[in-house]
Every structure is written in C-alpha cells, then in structure tokens.
Amino acid sequence: MIPTAKKTMQIVGQQGELRVGWASWDEGKLESKSIKYAYRDKRGWISRGSPEVPFDILTEMIIFAKEQGELSSSEITRIKLEFC
C-alpha cells in the first residue's frame, strides 16, 4: 500500500493504526484504494502481514460480522450514530 491520507487513525486499545491509500495490487494504475490495519513487527517496521482490504467490500464485511454475532450492541450503536 502507498498511503495517501494526510493522517492515520489510532485505534484505542490496539497497537496499530488505520491507513488509507493506493492498494498493493493496484500496480501503479492509481485506480484501487484500500484500508489497512498497520502494526509494527519486532524490528519496528510495519508488518508485511498487516491486513489490507479493498473499500468495495467493507459494507459486506460489517454486515457479515453482525450476522455472525461478532459485533457488540455498543459497536452497532456506534456505527449507526456515525452514519445517521
């Protein structure tokens, strides 16, 4: 991923951060963006195993997590408040 956002989002209670940028699979076309949970490895570098997700599946990921009972009621409320 090539970060494009001017800032990152620190996640409370986690050691990583969210980054937005050109997807690693974009191959320089500047067409595909993604979001990445970036965390540091033992050397202090961003881990190559940090998950990167295309934006076009985020909605489906949240719906699936809710259907599977993986989101708490407070997390669902937070999502609703953010978008309504």
N, C-alpha and C positions, 0 to 999 in steps of 0.2 A: 504494500500500500504506500502511496505517496500522499501524505497528509495535505489537505487543502484548507481546512478550517483554521481560523486565526487563534482559536483556543481549544482546549480539550475539556472534558468533564470528568472531574474526580468523582469516584463512587464511594460514598460513605461506607465505612466498614470493610473496604476492599483495598488491595494494594495496587490495583491497576487504574486505568483511565480509559474513557471512550474517545476514539479519534474518528474523524470523517475525512475521506479522501478518495483519490482515484484507486480503484480496485487493483489488486495484484494481478488479476487476469486480464486487465484492460489492454496490456501490451502497447501502451503509448498512444492509443486511439483517442483518449480523453472522452470516452462515451459511458463508461461504467463506474459508478461510485459505490462505496461501501462504508460500513461502520465496523470498527474493530475495537475489541476489548484488549488493550495493550498492557502487558505486565512485564516486569523485569525478570531476567534469569539470574543465575548465580553471579555472572560477570557484570551485571548491571545494565545489560543491553535488553532491548525489547525482545521478548521471546519469539522465536520463529513459530512456536505453537499457539501464539495468541490467535483466538478465533476471529475471522473476518466474514461478514455477512453482507450480501447484496441488499440494498434498500427495498427492492421489489418483493422480498419475502418476509419483511418484518411483521406486517399485519398478520400473515398466516402463522408466524411463529407465536405471536401473542395469543391468538385465538386457540391454537393447539395447546399451548401451556395452560390456558384457562380450562379447556375441556378435560385436560388430564389432571386437573386439581393441583397444579403446581404454583398457582398464584394465590396469595392470601387475599382476604377481603380488603385489607388496607391497601394492598398493591393495586387491586382492581379499582378501588375508590380513587386512588392517586391518578390512574390512567384516565378515568372518567373526568376528573377535575381538570386535568391538563388539556383535554380536547373538547370540553363542553363549555 
